[in-house]
Amino acid sequence: MEKLIIGSHVSFEKDEQLLGSVKEALEYGGNTFMFYTGAPQNTIRIRLNDELTKKALILMKENDIDINNVIVHAPYIINLANDDNAFAISFLKEEIKRTEKLGITKLVLHPGSHVGVGIDKGIQNVIAGLNVIIDEKTKVNICLETMAGKGREVGSSFIEIKKIIDGVKYNNKVSVCLDTCHISDAGYDISNFDQVLDEFDRIIGLEKLVCIHINDSKNEKGAHKDRHENFGFGTLGFDNLIKIIYNPRIMHIPKILETPYVSIDDSSKERLYPPYKFEIMMIKNKKFNTNLIEDIRNYYK
């Protein structure tokens, strides 16, 4: 059986950059990770430090973290589906350059919102944008994320994702990141995940699936709301998520947790702490911890 490839979202801070990201992933017990190269809601970006990157790559090699399993997530403010997407195209080009400079090959991208122009036009806008951005020299693979379908989101069905891929000239450089919360909220039944994979394979092709976001959901199937829940505590449930993670058809694919931080009230203010160390422990043990939230609070107090 192939080894489990599991990790979580981690930070990317000014002082240590990628090196700090690797250290955080190791602290959580992960052998992969995902990060933004800057805040997802703005354009402020720190200059990349090559020395820190070199140290990070050494630490990854020492701890058996394959850089091909590491993911960069593009910022939310990039919206290729809008008619006015010149900024999105320009900024995504810069994010791709930063990803390439870090030596990372996968960049997850939300297809975006059509902002009222309609789903078909939104899809065409995404295609047109990617055809400007991706050329024969592009080293990074753009991983289109499956969306929950809230508001005017593009990409909440496998058919919509397939239409985008088919329209891109260099679509060998376009793949898919599947989010378990999103596809459930979009109406897919993850309790029959092999059927979901069969449908994905029939429409898109399983060879295009290169990343999975492992998130529980606060919502019932088909709610189109996109609200993540901690692992095993939502409507998807521990057993279903474990079956997905250990499904032999996708064991080779990196799986990333984006579950909510846990709040801890102290005398001054509420603080939020990451659950990933404990969720990864549960996943490795294949045993649900009903005291997860309390254990996280006790650990960080």
ChimeraX attribute file (.defattr): number of C-alpha atoms within 10 A of each C-alpha:
attribute: neighborCount
match mode: 1-to-1
recipient: residues
	/A:1	7
	/A:2	9
	/A:3	8
	/A:4	18
	/A:5	20
	/A:6	25
	/A:7	28
	/A:8	30
	/A:9	23
	/A:10	22
	/A:11	20
	/A:12	21
	/A:13	16
	/A:14	15
	/A:15	11
	/A:16	18
	/A:17	21
	/A:18	26
	/A:19	21
	/A:20	20
	/A:21	20
	/A:22	27
	/A:23	17
	/A:24	19
	/A:25	24
	/A:26	19
	/A:27	11
	/A:28	20
	/A:29	19
	/A:30	24
	/A:31	23
	/A:32	25
	/A:33	28
	/A:34	28
	/A:35	21
	/A:36	20
	/A:37	25
	/A:38	20
	/A:39	17
	/A:40	15
	/A:41	10
	/A:42	11
	/A:43	13
	/A:44	10
	/A:45	12
	/A:46	13
	/A:47	10
	/A:48	16
	/A:49	15
	/A:50	13
	/A:51	11
	/A:52	17
	/A:53	19
	/A:54	15
	/A:55	16
	/A:56	21
	/A:57	20
	/A:58	13
	/A:59	16
	/A:60	20
	/A:61	12
	/A:62	9
	/A:63	13
	/A:64	10
	/A:65	21
	/A:66	13
	/A:67	18
	/A:68	12
	/A:69	22
	/A:70	23
	/A:71	25
	/A:72	24
	/A:73	22
	/A:74	24
	/A:75	22
	/A:76	14
	/A:77	17
	/A:78	25
	/A:79	27
	/A:80	29
	/A:81	30
	/A:82	24
	/A:83	17
	/A:84	11
	/A:85	17
	/A:86	13
	/A:87	13
	/A:88	19
	/A:89	21
	/A:90	14
	/A:91	17
	/A:92	22
	/A:93	17
	/A:94	13
	/A:95	22
	/A:96	24
	/A:97	15
	/A:98	17
	/A:99	22
	/A:100	16
	/A:101	14
	/A:102	21
	/A:103	17
	/A:104	19
	/A:105	21
	/A:106	28
	/A:107	28
	/A:108	25
	/A:109	22
	/A:110	24
	/A:111	29
	/A:112	25
	/A:113	25
	/A:114	24
	/A:115	16
	/A:116	12
	/A:117	14
	/A:118	15
	/A:119	18
	/A:120	13
	/A:121	16
	/A:122	27
	/A:123	26
	/A:124	20
	/A:125	24
	/A:126	26
	/A:127	22
	/A:128	19
	/A:129	22
	/A:130	24
	/A:131	16
	/A:132	13
	/A:133	15
	/A:134	21
	/A:135	14
	/A:136	9
	/A:137	6
	/A:138	16
	/A:139	17
	/A:140	18
	/A:141	20
	/A:142	26
	/A:143	26
	/A:144	26
	/A:145	27
	/A:146	28
	/A:147	29
	/A:148	28
	/A:149	22
	/A:150	16
	/A:151	12
	/A:152	17
	/A:153	22
	/A:154	30
	/A:155	27
	/A:156	24
	/A:157	18
	/A:158	20
	/A:159	14
	/A:160	18
	/A:161	22
	/A:162	18
	/A:163	17
	/A:164	23
	/A:165	24
	/A:166	14
	/A:167	16
	/A:168	21
	/A:169	17
	/A:170	15
	/A:171	17
	/A:172	13
	/A:173	20
	/A:174	23
	/A:175	26
	/A:176	26
	/A:177	25
	/A:178	23
	/A:179	23
	/A:180	26
	/A:181	33
	/A:182	31
	/A:183	26
	/A:184	26
	/A:185	26
	/A:186	24
	/A:187	17
	/A:188	20
	/A:189	17
	/A:190	20
	/A:191	16
	/A:192	12
	/A:193	17
	/A:194	15
	/A:195	13
	/A:196	16
	/A:197	18
	/A:198	13
	/A:199	15
	/A:200	20
	/A:201	15
	/A:202	11
	/A:203	15
	/A:204	22
	/A:205	15
	/A:206	17
	/A:207	10
	/A:208	18
	/A:209	20
	/A:210	21
	/A:211	26
	/A:212	22
	/A:213	24
	/A:214	27
	/A:215	26
	/A:216	29
	/A:217	26
	/A:218	19
	/A:219	19
	/A:220	16
	/A:221	21
	/A:222	16
	/A:223	17
	/A:224	22
	/A:225	20
	/A:226	19
	/A:227	18
	/A:228	20
	/A:229	21
	/A:230	24
	/A:231	29
	/A:232	23
	/A:233	18
	/A:234	18
	/A:235	16
	/A:236	24
	/A:237	18
	/A:238	21
	/A:239	14
	/A:240	16
	/A:241	21
	/A:242	19
	/A:243	16
	/A:244	22
	/A:245	21
	/A:246	19
	/A:247	13
	/A:248	11
	/A:249	12
	/A:250	19
	/A:251	17
	/A:252	17
	/A:253	17
	/A:254	26
	/A:255	32
	/A:256	25
	/A:257	24
	/A:258	24
	/A:259	23
	/A:260	18
	/A:261	16
	/A:262	17
	/A:263	14
	/A:264	17
	/A:265	11
	/A:266	9
	/A:267	5
	/A:268	6
	/A:269	7
	/A:270	10
	/A:271	12
	/A:272	13
	/A:273	15
	/A:274	20
	/A:275	23
	/A:276	27
	/A:277	18
	/A:278	19
	/A:279	25
	/A:280	20
	/A:281	16
	/A:282	18
	/A:283	20
	/A:284	14
	/A:285	10
	/A:286	14
	/A:287	12
	/A:288	18
	/A:289	18
	/A:290	10
	/A:291	8
	/A:292	19
	/A:293	19
	/A:294	11
	/A:295	13
	/A:296	21
	/A:297	17
	/A:298	10
	/A:299	10
	/A:300	11
	/A:301	9
